């Protein structure tokens, strides 16, 4: 199966939000949150968004301290990573004022704890002083944690819930397969999985099965005859 990026409906919604944040005036809040269950293509989509929008993408770490977080942001912005935390933060803000770029904080759930509260406050200050879009991404429960702090949550202009992939998404994804996927099988994938991570595994196994059995097209009957779902506990 070819590794081709699919612009799913989730991705297009997130892309539109990031463009909208970019258009907002400097005095506006410019925070957004993309959240949802695992396996729906969120991480891949975020990497594509960061590349297309020249955003600094930073993944959270449970071991982050204020200084190490600021150093990671500096690294993504191509800045000097030496100095005390206050100097690092000022360097980031000055750079973003001079050369505005969105910042994406991936897996925000990791720092939504009482011991990491300072990290979120530092990110908030960067947002307020540099006036650049800051997007958080996380799992389904992270929005509830943000809502507990109304002062922080009020800065969110948009929240996007990443939902199960549509039938159209799955049909586009199946075109990347090395075999034809019947419409009936696409319908089955949509009804049972709607999760591109699981569907990718099925397609790879189906490609091998069809090649071994001289099939040019994968159908629902062939999938069921192959026992791939049971064998691999998908």
N, CA, C and O of each residue as an XYZ file, in Angstrom:
936
protein
N       0.846     -1.196      0.000
C       0.000      0.000      0.000
C       0.878      1.242      0.000
O       1.826      1.335      0.780
N       0.567      2.195     -0.871
C       1.337      3.425     -0.938
C       1.049      4.311      0.279
O      -0.084      4.385      0.754
N       2.095      4.978      0.773
C       1.939      5.879      1.916
C       1.596      7.270      1.384
O       2.459      8.141      1.271
N       0.334      7.454      1.065
C      -0.138      8.722      0.497
C      -1.015      9.437      1.515
O      -1.925      8.841      2.091
N      -0.733     10.732      1.735
C      -1.541     11.484      2.686
C      -2.930     11.737      2.116
O      -3.076     12.163      0.970
N      -3.939     11.471      2.921
C      -5.326     11.667      2.514
C      -5.894     12.877      3.246
O      -5.877     12.936      4.476
N      -6.394     13.835      2.481
C      -7.019     15.010      3.077
C      -8.439     14.652      3.509
O      -9.405     14.853      2.772
N      -8.535     14.120      4.709
C      -9.833     13.729      5.243
C     -10.651     14.964      5.597
O     -10.141     16.084      5.616
N     -11.920     14.734      5.874
C     -12.773     15.857      6.269
C     -12.301     16.468      7.584
O     -12.408     17.679      7.778
N     -11.777     15.637      8.492
C     -11.194     16.164      9.728
C     -10.037     17.105      9.420
O      -9.941     18.194      9.988
N      -9.167     16.680      8.524
C      -7.998     17.491      8.169
C      -8.425     18.826      7.563
O      -7.868     19.871      7.900
N      -9.399     18.791      6.681
C      -9.846     20.022      6.028
C     -10.451     20.998      7.032
O     -10.266     22.210      6.917
N     -11.175     20.468      8.018
C     -11.753     21.343      9.048
C     -10.654     22.002      9.880
O     -10.734     23.189     10.194
N      -9.632     21.228     10.232
C      -8.519     21.777     11.017
C      -7.735     22.806     10.198
O      -7.317     23.838     10.725
N      -7.542     22.523      8.927
C      -6.826     23.441      8.048
C      -7.563     24.781      7.961
O      -6.941     25.843      8.020
N      -8.867     24.725      7.823
C      -9.664     25.947      7.740
C      -9.576     26.765      9.024
O      -9.527     27.994      8.978
N      -9.557     26.078     10.177
C      -9.444     26.789     11.452
C      -8.102     27.492     11.559
O      -8.033     28.643     11.991
N      -7.026     26.802     11.165
C      -5.701     27.416     11.236
C      -5.609     28.632     10.315
O      -4.994     29.638     10.670
N      -6.211     28.540      9.151
C      -6.238     29.702      8.256
C      -7.040     30.843      8.875
O      -6.659     32.008      8.759
N      -8.138     30.511      9.524
C      -8.972     31.539     10.161
C      -8.197     32.240     11.281
O      -8.284     33.460     11.419
N      -7.445     31.483     12.077
C      -6.646     32.082     13.148
C      -5.606     33.047     12.580
O      -5.353     34.110     13.147
N      -5.012     32.661     11.460
C      -4.007     33.514     10.823
C      -4.581     34.855     10.386
O      -3.868     35.858     10.361
N      -5.864     34.878     10.042
C      -6.486     36.101      9.525
C      -6.948     37.047     10.633
O      -7.285     38.200     10.361
N      -6.967     36.571     11.872
C      -7.462     37.401     12.967
C      -6.506     38.553     13.262
O      -5.295     38.400     13.105
N      -7.028     39.703     13.687
C      -6.156     40.841     14.018
C      -5.299     40.549     15.245
O      -5.599     39.648     16.028
N      -4.235     41.321     15.400
C      -3.255     41.066     16.458
C      -3.852     41.083     17.858
O      -3.393     40.343     18.728
N      -4.859     41.906     18.093
C      -5.398     42.029     19.448
C      -6.351     40.885     19.803
O      -6.825     40.811     20.936
N      -6.634     40.003     18.857
C      -7.587     38.913     19.099
C      -6.912     37.718     19.773
O      -5.706     37.506     19.641
N      -7.723     36.942     20.500
C      -7.255     35.641     20.960
C      -7.123     34.730     19.737
O      -7.907     34.823     18.793
N      -6.128     33.854     19.769
C      -5.868     33.016     18.595
C      -5.551     31.580     18.980
O      -4.694     30.944     18.368
N      -6.233     31.074     19.983
C      -6.019     29.692     20.409
C      -7.099     28.784     19.830
O      -8.236     29.202     19.613
N      -6.717     27.531     19.586
C      -7.679     26.532     19.125
C      -7.301     25.185     19.720
O      -6.171     24.973     20.160
N      -8.268     24.285     19.724
C      -8.062     22.944     20.259
C      -8.622     21.922     19.284
O      -9.785     22.000     18.890
N      -7.788     20.961     18.895
C      -8.218     19.817     18.091
C      -8.144     18.587     18.992
O      -7.076     18.268     19.515
N      -9.254     17.902     19.177
C      -9.258     16.788     20.130
C     -10.108     15.635     19.611
O     -11.018     15.832     18.805
N      -9.801     14.439     20.078
C     -10.585     13.277     19.660
C      -9.892     11.983     20.039
O      -8.787     11.991     20.582
N     -10.552     10.872     19.748
C     -10.023      9.552     20.080
C      -8.798      9.225     19.231
O      -8.549      9.848     18.200
N      -8.048      8.236     19.692
C      -6.859      7.806     18.959
C      -7.258      7.071     17.676
O      -8.386      6.599     17.539
N      -6.311      6.987     16.747
C      -6.516      6.184     15.548
C      -7.319      6.845     14.449
O      -7.643      6.198     13.453
N      -7.649      8.114     14.605
C      -8.460      8.796     13.593
C      -7.623      9.668     12.661
O      -8.164     10.448     11.877
N      -6.304      9.530     12.750
C      -5.422     10.262     11.844
C      -5.010     11.626     12.338
O      -4.498     12.438     11.568
N      -5.229     11.893     13.627
C      -4.953     13.222     14.173
C      -3.468     13.586     14.073
O      -3.125     14.678     13.622
N      -2.600     12.681     14.488
C      -1.158     12.981     14.513
C      -0.608     13.223     13.111
O       0.161     14.160     12.894
N      -1.006     12.374     12.159
C      -0.541     12.535     10.780
C      -1.045     13.854     10.203
O      -0.315     14.563      9.510
N      -2.301     14.170     10.499
C      -2.880     15.412      9.992
C      -2.165     16.630     10.562
O      -1.924     17.603      9.848
N      -1.824     16.577     11.853
C      -1.144     17.702     12.496
C       0.224     17.933     11.873
O       0.622     19.078     11.662
N       0.948     16.862     11.577
C       2.263     16.998     10.941
C       2.127     17.651      9.566
O       2.938     18.496      9.188
N       1.099     17.251      8.827
C       0.863     17.838      7.507
C       0.494     19.313      7.632
O       0.967     20.140      6.853
N      -0.347     19.642      8.606
C      -0.730     21.036      8.836
C       0.485     21.888      9.177
O       0.653     22.991      8.656
N       1.328     21.360     10.060
C       2.518     22.108     10.469
C       3.418     22.376      9.275
O       3.976     23.465      9.147
N       3.560     21.397      8.410
C       4.406     21.549      7.230
C       3.814     22.572      6.255
O       4.526     23.429      5.731
N       2.503     22.468      6.021
C       1.849     23.342      5.043
C       1.749     24.787      5.526
O       1.801     25.715      4.719
N       1.606     24.983      6.839
C       1.411     26.327      7.391
C       2.677     26.889      8.053
O       2.627     27.931      8.707
N       3.803     26.200      7.882
C       5.071     26.624      8.472
C       4.919     26.858      9.973
O       5.408     27.848     10.516
N       4.233     25.927     10.628
C       4.026     26.032     12.069
C       5.133     25.303     12.817
O       5.704     24.337     12.312
N       5.428     25.770     14.017
C       6.376     25.082     14.890
C       5.602     24.007     15.653
O       4.753     24.317     16.488
N       5.902     22.748     15.358
C       5.194     21.628     15.979
C       6.034     21.074     17.126
O       7.169     20.641     16.928
N       5.462     21.093     18.320
C       6.177     20.623     19.509
C       5.324     19.574     20.202
O       4.155     19.812     20.505
N       5.917     18.408     20.451
C       5.199     17.345     21.167
C       5.551     17.409     22.641
O       6.722     17.515     23.003
N       4.539     17.345     23.488
C       4.770     17.433     24.926
C       5.523     16.214     25.439
O       5.493     15.140     24.837
N       6.197     16.409     26.565
C       6.886     15.326     27.258
C       6.505     15.375     28.734
O       6.382     16.451     29.320
N       6.320     14.205     29.322
C       5.987     14.156     30.740
C       7.095     14.684     31.627
O       6.842     15.077     32.766
N       8.323     14.700     31.123
C       9.475     15.175     31.888
C       9.744     16.658     31.676
O      10.721     17.190     32.204
N       8.893     17.329     30.912
C       9.105     18.751     30.644
C       9.181     19.566     31.932
O       8.394     19.377     32.860
N      10.133     20.461     31.958
C      10.189     21.556     32.927
C       9.949     22.827     32.118
O       9.988     22.781     30.888
N       9.703     23.952     32.772
C       9.556     25.187     31.985
C      10.728     25.423     31.036
O      10.534     25.808     29.883
N      11.943     25.191     31.528
C      13.110     25.446     30.689
C      13.191     24.471     29.519
O      13.444     24.890     28.389
N      12.981     23.175     29.770
C      13.103     22.201     28.677
C      12.012     22.398     27.633
O      12.256     22.189     26.445
N      10.799     22.803     28.059
C       9.740     23.097     27.094
C      10.137     24.286     26.218
O       9.987     24.241     24.997
N      10.638     25.338     26.840
C      11.046     26.525     26.085
C      12.213     26.207     25.149
O      12.301     26.761     24.053
N      13.101     25.320     25.580
C      14.210     24.916     24.713
C      13.685     24.165     23.490
O      14.184     24.361     22.382
N      12.677     23.305     23.684
C      12.100     22.571     22.554
C      11.424     23.521     21.568
O      11.524     23.336     20.355
N      10.741     24.530     22.086
C      10.103     25.514     21.206
C      11.171     26.310     20.460
O      11.037     26.573     19.265
N      12.229     26.689     21.170
C      13.347     27.406     20.518
C      13.935     26.565     19.391
O      14.218     27.076     18.308
N      14.114     25.289     19.650
C      14.679     24.402     18.627
C      13.816     24.403     17.374
O      14.332     24.499     16.260
N      12.501     24.296     17.554
C      11.593     24.259     16.403
C      11.568     25.593     15.664
O      11.287     25.638     14.466
N      11.861     26.669     16.374
C      11.890     27.993     15.740
C      13.271     28.349     15.197
O      13.461     29.408     14.600
N      14.234     27.450     15.412
C      15.599     27.711     14.933
C      16.337     28.735     15.754
O      17.190     29.454     15.231
N      16.019     28.817     17.051
C      16.634     29.806     17.930
C      17.678     29.173     18.852
O      17.700     27.957     19.046
N      18.525     30.006     19.404
C      19.504     29.577     20.397
C      18.760     28.997     21.600
O      17.816     29.609     22.098
N      19.182     27.820     22.068
C      18.489     27.122     23.152
C      19.155     27.314     24.506
O      18.753     26.680     25.482
N      20.168     28.180     24.586
C      20.883     28.388     25.853
C      20.306     29.570     26.613
O      19.702     30.475     26.036
N      20.511     29.534     27.940
C      20.052     30.636     28.770
C      19.013     30.200     29.787
O      18.549     29.060     29.764
N      18.653     31.108     30.674
C      17.634     30.817     31.688
C      16.250     30.901     31.051
O      16.095     31.414     29.943
N      15.250     30.392     31.763
C      13.886     30.304     31.213
C      13.343     31.655     30.760
O      12.730     31.757     29.698
N      13.568     32.692     31.566
C      13.034     34.012     31.211
C      13.645     34.521     29.910
O      12.959     35.150     29.105
N      14.940     34.249     29.703
C      15.604     34.678     28.467
C      15.087     33.885     27.275
O      14.914     34.434     26.186
N      14.842     32.601     27.479
C      14.313     31.754     26.403
C      12.919     32.220     25.994
O      12.613     32.318     24.806
N      12.078     32.507     26.987
C      10.723     32.948     26.679
C      10.729     34.271     25.926
O       9.982     34.444     24.963
N      11.570     35.203     26.361
C      11.661     36.494     25.675
C      12.167     36.307     24.241
O      11.703     36.982     23.321
N      13.114     35.394     24.058
C      13.661     35.128     22.729
C      12.559     34.600     21.804
O      12.474     34.994     20.641
N      11.728     33.713     22.325
C      10.628     33.143     21.544
C       9.629     34.232     21.166
O       9.218     34.335     20.010
N       9.245     35.040     22.145
C       8.260     36.096     21.895
C       8.783     37.103     20.880
O       8.069     37.492     19.957
N      10.034     37.523     21.055
C      10.629     38.486     20.118
C      10.660     37.932     18.701
O      10.372     38.642     17.737
N      11.015     36.641     18.584
C      11.074     36.005     17.262
C       9.699     35.936     16.619
O       9.552     36.200     15.426
N       8.696     35.583     17.404
C       7.352     35.433     16.854
C       6.727     36.784     16.491
O       5.925     36.866     15.560
N       7.084     37.817     17.204
C       6.624     39.160     16.835
C       7.254     39.578     15.511
O       6.592     40.150     14.645
N       8.550     39.280     15.369
C       9.281     39.647     14.158
C       8.902     38.762     12.973
O       8.747     39.243     11.850
N       8.757     37.477     13.235
C       8.440     36.500     12.176
C       7.302     35.597     12.656
O       7.550     34.482     13.115
N       6.064     36.068     12.554
C       4.925     35.312     13.095
C       4.778     33.925     12.480
O       4.829     33.768     11.261
N       4.599     32.937     13.322
C       4.345     31.558     12.902
C       3.411     30.913     13.904
O       3.502     31.207     15.096
N       2.518     30.048     13.464
C       1.689     29.312     14.421
C       2.549     28.326     15.226
O       3.587     27.858     14.757
N       2.097     28.027     16.432
C       2.720     26.988     17.249
C       1.666     25.920     17.515
O       0.541     26.234     17.904
N       2.029     24.666     17.305
C       1.137     23.540     17.588
C       1.727     22.728     18.725
O       2.846     22.225     18.618
N       0.984     22.598     19.810
C       1.400     21.806     20.960
C       0.642     20.479     20.900
O      -0.552     20.424     21.196
N       1.340     19.420     20.517
C       0.713     18.114     20.325
C       0.702     17.316     21.635
O       1.617     17.422     22.451
N      -0.361     16.512     21.815
C      -0.527     15.665     23.007
C      -0.548     16.506     24.284
O       0.188     16.234     25.233
N      -1.400     17.526     24.291
C      -1.456     18.446     25.426
C      -1.881     17.741     26.717
O      -1.603     18.237     27.808
N      -2.550     16.595     26.604
C      -2.999     15.857     27.793
C      -1.858     15.653     28.792
O      -2.068     15.668     30.005
N      -0.653     15.463     28.263
C       0.512     15.177     29.100
C       0.785     16.281     30.113
O       1.276     16.004     31.207
N       0.476     17.519     29.768
C       0.788     18.635     30.663
C      -0.455     19.240     31.304
O      -0.403     20.347     31.840
N      -1.566     18.521     31.251
C      -2.792     19.003     31.904
C      -2.899     18.443     33.319
O      -3.933     17.898     33.704
N      -1.851     18.577     34.068
C      -1.813     18.101     35.446
C      -1.395     19.265     36.337
O      -0.868     20.270     35.859
N      -1.634     19.117     37.634
C      -1.326     20.208     38.565
C       0.163     20.547     38.571
O       0.537     21.713     38.702
N       1.029     19.509     38.426
C       2.468     19.785     38.461
C       2.971     20.448     37.182
O       4.082     20.977     37.148
N       2.148     20.419     36.124
C       2.547     21.037     34.855
C       1.805     22.347     34.589
O       1.903     22.899     33.493
N       1.075     22.841     35.565
C       0.251     24.024     35.347
C       1.073     25.215     34.857
O       0.603     26.001     34.034
N       2.298     25.346     35.363
C       3.157     26.462     34.962
C       3.422     26.446     33.459
O       3.533     27.502     32.836
N       3.523     25.252     32.875
C       3.805     25.140     31.446
C       2.691     25.765     30.619
O       2.953     26.494     29.662
N       1.452     25.480     30.989
C       0.325     26.056     30.257
C       0.269     27.572     30.414
O      -0.124     28.280     29.487
N       0.662     28.071     31.584
C       0.684     29.520     31.798
C       1.760     30.188     30.931
O       1.559     31.289     30.417
N       2.894     29.513     30.779
C       3.961     30.056     29.927
C       3.493     30.110     28.475
O       3.740     31.092     27.774
N       2.813     29.047     28.024
C       2.289     29.025     26.652
C       1.250     30.126     26.468
O       1.211     30.786     25.430
N       0.421     30.317     27.471
C      -0.586     31.388     27.411
C       0.086     32.754     27.265
O      -0.353     33.583     26.469
N       1.153     32.985     28.035
C       1.848     34.274     27.971
C       2.483     34.491     26.594
O       2.476     35.607     26.074
N       3.032     33.423     26.005
C       3.599     33.538     24.654
C       2.501     33.932     23.669
O       2.696     34.795     22.813
N       1.352     33.290     23.805
C       0.203     33.603     22.947
C      -0.218     35.055     23.100
O      -0.427     35.755     22.110
N      -0.341     35.506     24.341
C      -0.844     36.862     24.599
C       0.131     37.934     24.123
O      -0.291     38.951     23.574
N       1.429     37.716     24.326
C       2.421     38.745     24.023
C       2.885     38.721     22.570
O       3.191     39.766     21.996
N       2.936     37.521     21.971
C       3.382     37.425     20.571
C       2.223     37.520     19.595
O       2.423     37.827     18.420
N       1.015     37.259     20.070
C      -0.193     37.333     19.239
C      -0.099     36.447     17.995
O      -0.399     36.878     16.881
N       0.326     35.196     18.213
C       0.354     34.231     17.116
C      -0.611     33.089     17.441
O      -0.892     32.834     18.612
N      -1.118     32.401     16.420
C      -2.000     31.265     16.675
C      -1.276     30.167     17.445
O      -0.148     29.802     17.116
N      -1.934     29.653     18.463
C      -1.429     28.487     19.187
C      -2.536     27.444     19.205
O      -3.649     27.701     19.666
N      -2.206     26.259     18.692
C      -3.166     25.165     18.600
C      -2.716     24.025     19.502
O      -1.570     23.579     19.435
N      -3.627     23.561     20.345
C      -3.375     22.375     21.160
C      -4.066     21.182     20.510
O      -5.147     21.323     19.937
N      -3.448     20.014     20.598
C      -4.122     18.795     20.169
C      -4.080     17.797     21.316
O      -3.123     17.759     22.089
N      -5.128     16.990     21.415
C      -5.148     16.030     22.509
C      -6.258     15.008     22.364
O      -6.989     14.988     21.374
N      -6.364     14.168     23.365
C      -7.381     13.126     23.376
C      -8.740     13.722     23.752
O      -8.859     14.915     24.033
N      -9.738     12.876     23.749
C     -11.124     13.331     23.880
C     -11.398     14.066     25.190
O     -12.207     14.994     25.222
N     -10.732     13.661     26.267
C     -11.032     14.235     27.581
C     -10.369     15.596     27.820
O     -10.714     16.280     28.784
N      -9.433     15.998     26.970
C      -8.664     17.211     27.279
C      -9.530     18.470     27.279
O      -9.224     19.422     27.997
N     -10.598     18.491     26.492
C     -11.441     19.690     26.453
C     -12.128     19.920     27.796
O     -12.336     21.066     28.197
N     -12.481     18.839     28.494
C     -13.127     18.975     29.796
C     -12.166     19.616     30.799
O     -12.574     20.431     31.626
N     -10.903     19.246     30.718
C      -9.911     19.813     31.641
C      -9.706     21.305     31.354
O      -9.577     22.107     32.279
N      -9.678     21.667     30.076
C      -9.530     23.086     29.738
C     -10.727     23.891     30.224
O     -10.570     25.023     30.681
N     -11.912     23.318     30.128
C     -13.118     24.045     30.513
C     -13.170     24.347     32.008
O     -13.912     25.233     32.432
N     -12.396     23.627     32.804
C     -12.374     23.881     34.245
C     -11.728     25.226     34.569
O     -11.938     25.784     35.646
N     -10.939     25.737     33.620
C     -10.306     27.042     33.805
C     -10.900     28.000     32.771
O     -10.389     28.132     31.659
N     -11.985     28.660     33.161
C     -12.715     29.522     32.220
C     -11.833     30.644     31.694
O     -11.972     31.056     30.543
N     -10.925     31.142     32.530
C     -10.045     32.237     32.111
C      -9.141     31.785     30.964
O      -8.885     32.549     30.033
N      -8.669     30.566     31.032
C      -7.815     30.023     29.970
C      -8.666     29.637     28.760
O      -8.330     29.967     27.623
N      -9.767     28.936     29.017
C     -10.593     28.420     27.929
C     -11.209     29.543     27.101
O     -11.528     29.343     25.930
N     -11.377     30.713     27.694
C     -11.962     31.847     26.962
C     -11.082     32.282     25.802
O     -11.554     32.982     24.907
N      -9.815     31.885     25.794
C      -8.904     32.246     24.709
C      -9.086     31.359     23.481
O      -8.546     31.660     22.416
N      -9.835     30.278     23.617
C     -10.033     29.379     22.487
C     -11.086     29.952     21.534
O     -12.254     30.110     21.889
N     -10.639     30.254     20.324
C     -11.547     30.771     19.304
C     -12.341     29.630     18.682
O     -13.522     29.777     18.365
N     -11.673     28.491     18.511
C     -12.304     27.339     17.884
C     -11.893     26.065     18.605
O     -10.761     25.940     19.074
N     -12.823     25.122     18.687
C     -12.500     23.758     19.104
C     -13.027     22.828     18.023
O     -14.150     22.990     17.546
N     -12.218     21.862     17.643
C     -12.598     20.911     16.590
C     -12.524     19.499     17.144
O     -11.454     19.043     17.547
N     -13.639     18.814     17.165
C     -13.638     17.421     17.589
C     -13.330     16.537     16.382
O     -14.032     16.576     15.371
N     -12.271     15.742     16.504
C     -11.903     14.811     15.442
C     -12.840     13.615     15.537
O     -12.870     12.923     16.554
N     -13.596     13.377     14.490
C     -14.643     12.349     14.499
C     -14.230     11.178     13.611
O     -13.284     11.295     12.832
N     -14.939     10.042     13.725
C     -14.609      8.898     12.862
C     -14.614      9.277     11.388
O     -15.415     10.098     10.943
N     -13.706      8.661     10.645
C     -13.575      8.972      9.234
C     -14.841      8.644      8.464
O     -15.504      7.643      8.736
N     -15.168      9.487      7.510
C     -16.374      9.311      6.712
C     -16.164      8.234      5.648
O     -15.043      7.781      5.415
N     -17.246      7.842      5.019
C     -17.156      6.876      3.923
C     -16.325      7.447      2.775
O     -15.559      6.726      2.134
N     -16.480      8.730      2.525
C     -15.698      9.389      1.474
C     -14.203      9.342      1.797
O     -13.384      9.088      0.913
N     -13.846      9.588      3.070
C     -12.446      9.490      3.495
C     -11.894      8.100      3.219
O     -10.800      7.947      2.677
N     -12.672      7.088      3.601
C     -12.224      5.706      3.465
C     -12.090      5.325      1.998
O     -11.167      4.606      1.616
N     -13.010      5.807      1.187
C     -12.939      5.511     -0.257
C     -11.672      6.116     -0.859
O     -11.004      5.474     -1.670
N     -11.338      7.348     -0.466
C     -10.106      7.975     -0.951
C      -8.885      7.208     -0.466
O      -7.917      7.032     -1.207
N      -8.935      6.756      0.768
C      -7.819      6.010      1.338
C      -7.609      4.686      0.601
O      -6.475      4.277      0.352
N      -8.702      4.029      0.259
C      -8.615      2.727     -0.411
C      -8.008      2.837     -1.813
O      -7.507      1.849     -2.349
N      -8.050      4.016     -2.400
C      -7.448      4.195     -3.725
C      -5.924      4.069     -3.679
O      -5.278      3.887     -4.711
N      -5.355      4.169     -2.477
C      -3.906      4.020     -2.332
C      -3.486      2.551     -2.302
O      -2.295      2.241     -2.324
N      -4.460      1.655     -2.251
C      -4.149      0.221     -2.195
C      -3.609     -0.272     -3.539
O      -3.869      0.323     -4.586
N      -2.863     -1.358     -3.486
C      -2.292     -1.942     -4.697
C      -3.287     -2.852     -5.409
O      -3.001     -3.383     -6.482
N      -4.448     -3.025     -4.805
C      -5.536     -3.796     -5.414
C      -6.788     -2.938     -5.395
O      -6.876     -1.970     -4.641
N      -7.757     -3.297     -6.228
C      -9.045     -2.601     -6.207
C      -9.833     -3.049     -4.980
O      -9.817     -4.225     -4.616
N     -10.514     -2.113     -4.356
C     -11.370     -2.400     -3.201
C     -12.811     -2.173     -3.634
O     -13.160     -1.075     -4.067
N     -13.640     -3.185     -3.522
C     -15.023     -3.066     -3.987
C     -15.804     -2.074     -3.131
O     -15.460     -1.828     -1.974
N     -16.862     -1.505     -3.718
C     -17.714     -0.563     -2.986
C     -18.344     -1.225     -1.763
O     -18.496     -0.603     -0.712
N     -18.702     -2.478     -1.918
C     -19.304     -3.205     -0.797
C     -18.325     -3.302      0.372
O     -18.722     -3.170      1.529
N     -17.047     -3.533      0.069
C     -16.045     -3.638      1.123
C     -15.775     -2.275      1.756
O     -15.543     -2.186      2.961
N     -15.805     -1.221      0.954
C     -15.655      0.136      1.500
C     -16.788      0.435      2.480
O     -16.558      1.003      3.548
N     -18.009      0.052      2.112
C     -19.158      0.226      3.005
C     -18.947     -0.536      4.313
O     -19.270     -0.042      5.393
N     -18.405     -1.736      4.198
C     -18.157     -2.578      5.377
C     -17.114     -1.928      6.288
O     -17.295     -1.874      7.504
N     -16.029     -1.440      5.698
C     -15.011     -0.745      6.477
C     -15.615      0.432      7.232
O     -15.325      0.655      8.407
N     -16.460      1.177      6.531
C     -17.065      2.361      7.141
C     -17.989      1.991      8.293
O     -17.979      2.651      9.332
N     -18.777      0.954      8.119
C     -19.738      0.553      9.139
C     -19.046     -0.065     10.357
O     -19.482      0.136     11.491
N     -17.974     -0.811     10.120
C     -17.363     -1.561     11.222
C     -16.177     -0.863     11.855
O     -15.955     -0.993     13.059
N     -15.405     -0.120     11.061
C     -14.163      0.435     11.596
C     -14.141      1.966     11.620
O     -14.027      2.566     12.688
N     -14.249      2.590     10.463
C     -14.139      4.058     10.368
C     -12.875      4.558     11.054
O     -12.849      5.660     11.602
N     -11.844      3.751     11.019
C     -10.573      4.057     11.662
C      -9.476      3.687     10.685
O      -9.259      2.505     10.418
N      -8.781      4.677     10.147
C      -7.822      4.422      9.078
C      -6.657      3.559      9.526
O      -6.070      2.851      8.707
N      -6.309      3.598     10.797
C      -5.209      2.776     11.301
C      -5.561      1.294     11.177
O      -4.734      0.492     10.743
N      -6.782      0.931     11.557
C      -7.218     -0.460     11.444
C      -7.393     -0.854      9.977
O      -7.020     -1.955      9.572
N      -7.964      0.058      9.189
C      -8.211     -0.243      7.778
C      -6.902     -0.439      7.033
O      -6.815     -1.286      6.144
N      -5.896      0.324      7.381
C      -4.584      0.160      6.744
C      -4.046     -1.243      6.983
O      -3.530     -1.878      6.063
N      -4.166     -1.728      8.215
C      -3.706     -3.081      8.530
C      -4.459     -4.115      7.705
O      -3.861     -5.051      7.173
N      -5.766     -3.945      7.602
C      -6.575     -4.882      6.811
C      -6.163     -4.878      5.340
O      -6.032     -5.936      4.724
N      -5.963     -3.695      4.785
C      -5.625     -3.597      3.365
C      -4.277     -4.257      3.080
O      -4.131     -4.972      2.089
N      -3.296     -4.017      3.948
C      -1.975     -4.627      3.747
C      -2.080     -6.150      3.757
O      -1.451     -6.822      2.939
N      -2.870     -6.693      4.678
C      -3.043     -8.153      4.736
C      -3.829     -8.654      3.524
O      -3.552     -9.726      2.986
N      -4.812     -7.859      3.107
C      -5.606     -8.250      1.938
C      -4.771     -8.239      0.666
O      -4.936     -9.105     -0.192
N      -3.886     -7.275      0.540
C      -3.012     -7.224     -0.637
C      -2.183     -8.499     -0.743
O      -2.027     -9.064     -1.826
N      -1.664     -8.935      0.376
C      -0.856    -10.160      0.389
C      -1.715    -11.378      0.056
O      -1.300    -12.250     -0.707
N      -2.923    -11.430      0.637
C      -3.823    -12.563      0.395
C      -4.250    -12.611     -1.067
O      -4.257    -13.677     -1.682
N      -4.607    -11.453     -1.624
C      -5.053    -11.416     -3.017
C      -3.917    -11.771     -3.978
O      -4.143    -12.437     -4.988
N      -2.713    -11.333     -3.666
C      -1.573    -11.673     -4.522
C      -1.318    -13.180     -4.506
O      -1.034    -13.778     -5.544
N      -1.420    -13.782     -3.340
C      -1.189    -15.230     -3.220
C      -2.278    -16.063     -3.890
O      -2.061    -17.220     -4.251
N      -3.467    -15.448     -4.051
C      -4.594    -16.187     -4.615
C      -5.045    -15.644     -5.976
O      -6.114    -16.006     -6.466
N      -4.234    -14.784     -6.580
C      -4.485    -14.256     -7.923
C      -5.812    -13.507     -8.040
O      -6.533    -13.652     -9.027
N      -6.126    -12.700     -7.011
C      -7.313    -11.849     -7.075
C      -6.876    -10.424     -7.437
O      -5.893     -9.913     -6.901
N      -7.613     -9.798     -8.344
C      -7.324     -8.411     -8.722
C      -8.113     -7.412     -7.890
O      -7.756     -6.237     -7.818
N      -9.186     -7.882     -7.263
C     -10.046     -7.005     -6.476
C     -10.357     -7.647     -5.141
O     -10.581     -8.854     -5.058
N     -10.370     -6.839     -4.102
C     -10.754     -7.318     -2.778
C     -12.230     -7.015     -2.554
O     -12.660     -5.866     -2.661
N     -12.984     -8.026     -2.249
C     -14.407     -7.877     -1.984
C     -14.694     -8.292     -0.544
O     -13.816     -8.801      0.154
N     -15.929     -8.070     -0.109
C     -16.303     -8.483      1.243
C     -16.212     -9.996      1.380
O     -15.762    -10.497      2.411
N     -16.632    -10.726      0.358
C     -16.552    -12.195      0.403
C     -15.106    -12.659      0.558
O     -14.821    -13.587      1.315
N     -14.204    -12.010     -0.162
C     -12.789    -12.389     -0.085
C     -12.231    -12.072      1.301
O     -11.470    -12.861      1.861
N     -12.608    -10.917      1.854
C     -12.160    -10.580      3.201
C     -12.616    -11.633      4.197
O     -11.833    -12.085      5.033
N     -13.870    -12.019      4.109
C     -14.402    -12.992      5.055
C     -13.778    -14.371      4.856
O     -13.528    -15.091      5.822
N     -13.529    -14.732      3.605
C     -12.896    -16.027      3.327
C     -11.448    -16.067      3.818
O     -10.937    -17.131      4.167
N     -10.794    -14.913      3.844
C      -9.381    -14.864      4.238
C      -9.162    -15.048      5.737
O      -8.070    -15.421      6.165
N     -10.198    -14.786      6.535
C     -10.108    -14.844      8.004
C      -9.086    -13.857      8.581
O      -8.597    -14.041      9.695
N      -8.773    -12.817      7.816
C      -7.764    -11.843      8.257
C      -8.184    -11.154      9.552
O      -7.363    -10.939     10.444
N      -9.445    -10.814      9.647
C      -9.903    -10.098     10.855
C      -9.729    -10.953     12.103
O      -9.319    -10.448     13.148
N     -10.036    -12.244     12.003
C      -9.907    -13.130     13.171
C      -8.443    -13.436     13.459
O      -8.021    -13.459     14.615
N      -7.679    -13.669     12.410
C      -6.272    -14.052     12.600
C      -5.465    -12.951     13.271
O      -4.577    -13.222     14.079
N      -5.779    -11.716     12.932
C      -5.002    -10.602     13.450
C      -5.752     -9.810     14.534
O      -5.293     -8.755     14.972
N      -6.900    -10.329     14.954
C      -7.654     -9.718     16.049
C      -7.860     -8.228     15.836
O      -7.559     -7.418     16.712
N      -8.375     -7.873     14.670
C      -8.587     -6.460     14.320
C      -9.987     -6.021     14.777
O     -10.368     -4.867     14.579
